[in-house]
Amino acid sequence: MTTPASFRPHVLIVDDERDIREMLAAYLTRQGCHVLCAADTAEARHILNSQPVSLVLLDVMLPGESGLSLASFIHASSGIPVILVTAKAEEADRINGLNAGSDDYVVKPFSPGELYARMCAVLRRSGGHRPLPSRENQTYAFAGWTLRTGRRELIDAQGVVTPLPKSEFNLLHALVTHPHQMLSREQLVKLSEGPDAVLFDRSIDNKIRRLRSKLEAVPASPELIKTVWGGGYVFAAEVSVR
């Protein structure tokens, strides 16, 4: 049961167990899929924001942000189909997973063949290959502000537009796509500049300071971008995706 040559879905596997990632990646590649892998939700979000993805195979129990939180974000922001793949087998766990916006729920241990059949069924229901939504169509609203990603515009409640330099836009985009999650300086560098970027002195702190000067009513007492001493930063606002 292989994927037709004319249909090559891009499948993102998100699992912190390397053996499972590699086993699934090898199997799905043999079926004709293009496979991407992530060990945690931060890495998964970077891939989702930078590459086309047709379907996500997502573990629930991940370090840091949970798989359910990421499933909810994917459902709200892009509608990319999600299949939860987890060891949690209780009925309540299944219900929570489906309520989070997932399209199917597979319990470990599983048969790769059955999982692939479920993938094909989900992709048929969703209309097949679903590319990454264009950044031009993504709008994030928070605390009276609007971030339009295509034009790199920050708009206040009165409709006044503040153009953002690319580096500040990328950092703000990383923050609004990870609300209420503590992100270290290193994580923010990788999310805003790419997985191969290297932390350079206090560059992130300087960019955070510039963003606060634009976003915060009182930059010295920030309410949106909060410092976690010894840790990093948290974007404390509720974010909606349009």
N, C-alpha and C positions, 0 to 999 in steps of 0.2 A: 504494500500500500504506500506508494510514493507520491509526492506532489507533482502534478503535471508541470512540464517545463515552462508553460506559459504563466504559471502561478507560483511565485517564490516568496512566500510570506517572510517578513522580518520578525523574528521571535526574540523577545528579551527575556532571559532567564535571570531571576533575582533570588539568590539563595546563598546563605553564608557557608554552606557545606560544599567545599571544593569538589569532592567526589561526585556529588549529585549534579553540580553544574557541568562537570566534564562529561559525565555519562550521558546526560540529556543532550548536551551540545553535539556530541558525536552521533547520537542516534538521530536527532532531528536534521543534522547536516546530511546524513545518508538519505533522509526522506526528501531532500531537496530544499530545505529551509535555509534561509540566511540567519545565522544565530549570533546574538549579542549576549554578553554575560555581565552581571554585576553582583558583588558580594554584599552590598548594603543599599539602603534606600538613597543615600547621597549620590552614590555612583549611578544608580538607576535613574535618578532625576536628571543628572547631567546627560545621560544617553537619550532620555526622552525629549530633552530640550535641544538636542543637536543632531539627531538621526531619525529617519523614518522607522516607525515601529508598527507592526500589524497586530500583535498580540503579546501580552505579558504573562509569563508563568511566574507566580509570585509566592514565595514562602511567607507565612504569617509571622513566625517567630524570628525576628531579625535583631541584630544589635542596634541600639539607638531607637530611631523611629520604627514603629511596627509596620508590618505589611498591610494591616487593615487601614492605617492612616494613609499609606501610599495609594491603596486601591481606591479610597474615597476621593483623593486628589485627582487620580487619573480619570475616574468616572466623571467628576465635575468639570475638569479642564479640557478633556480631549475626546472622551468616549471610546478610547482604545479598549478593546476587549481584554478582560483580566480573568485568568483562571488561578485560583488560590490552590497551592500545592503544599500541604501541611500535615504534620503528625497529629494535629488536634482533631479528634474524630467525634466529639460529642455533638448532639443535635443543636445545642445552644451555640456551639462554635460555628456550625454550618450556617445557622440563621444569621449570626453576626457577620459572617463573611459575605453572604448574599445581600444583606442589608447595606453593607459597605459599598456595594456597587459592582461586585464581581459577577462574572457571567457563568461560572461553574466552580465546583469545589472538589478537589481530588485529595484523598487521604494517603499519606505515606504508610507503608511501602506501596508502590503502584507499579503497574505494568506499563512500560514505555509505549507499547502498542495501543493500549486503552487510552492513555493520555493523548496520544496523537490523534486517535479517532475523535476524542472530545474536542481537541483543538480544531479539527476540520469542521465539526458541527457548529462550534461557536463562530468560526470564520464565515461559514455559509450564512448563518443568521445575521451576521454583522455586515454582510455584503462583500466579504473577501478582504483583500489587501486594503488597509486604511493607513495612508501616509501620515506623517507628522503634520499637525496643523501649522499653517504658516504663522510665523511670529507676528505678521502684520494683522492677523485676526485675533490676537490675544490681548485682552484688556483686564487689568487687575485693579480692583477698587478696594480702598482701605482708608478708614478714618477721615473721610472727606476728600481723599486724594484719588487720582486715577493715573495708572501707569499704562501707556500705550506702547507696546513693545516695537511695533514696526517702525515708528517714527522716533523712538527714544524720547518720548514726551512725558513729562510729569505735569499733571494738571491739577490745580487746586479746586476747592469747592466753588469758587467764583468763575471758573473757566479760564483762569490765567495759566498760560503754558510756560513751563520752565524746561528748555532743552537740556539734556544731560550729556556730558562727555561719555564716550563709550565705556571707559573704566568704571565710572559711577553708575551708569545704567546697568552694566553686567552685575555689579555688586548688589544693587537694589533688586534686580530680577532674582538673584540667588536668595535674597532675604524674603521677598514676598512669596516665593514658591516653597519656602520652608517655615511657615509661620509657627510660632510657639515652640520652636526647636532650637536648642542651644547648638550653635555652630562655632567650632574653634577657628582661629585665624587661618590655620592651614586648610581646613575644609572650605572656608570662604574663598581662599585663593584658588583652590582647585575647581570650585563651582563657578567662579566668575571668570577665570582665565584658562581653564582646561586642566585635565588630569595630570599633565606633565609640568605644570607651573610650579615654581619654587617660591616659598615664602621669603620675602626680602624685607628685613628689618621690621619696621612698623608701618609698612605701606597700607595695609588694611585699616589700621587705626586712623591714618590721615584721610582715607576715603570715607570712612564712617563719620569722621568729624565734618567733612564737607556735606555729606548727605543730611546729617542732623541740622546743619545750618539752613538747609532748604526745607526740611520736613517738620522740624520740631518747633513748637511755639516758644519753648525755652530750651535752647540747645544744651545748656549746662545741666538741665534736669530732664533728660529725655524720657518720653513716654512711649515712643514707637520702637526705637532701636536701643535696647537696654544692654548694658554691660554685665556680663557674668564674670566677676573677679576671679582670675586664675583659670578661666575657661574660654570665654569668647564673647559672642553676642547672641541676643534673642530678638527676633522681630515679634513684638508683642500685640500687634493689631490683628483683628479678624480680617481675612482676605476673601473676597469673592471674585470668581473668574467669569468673564462675560465672553 
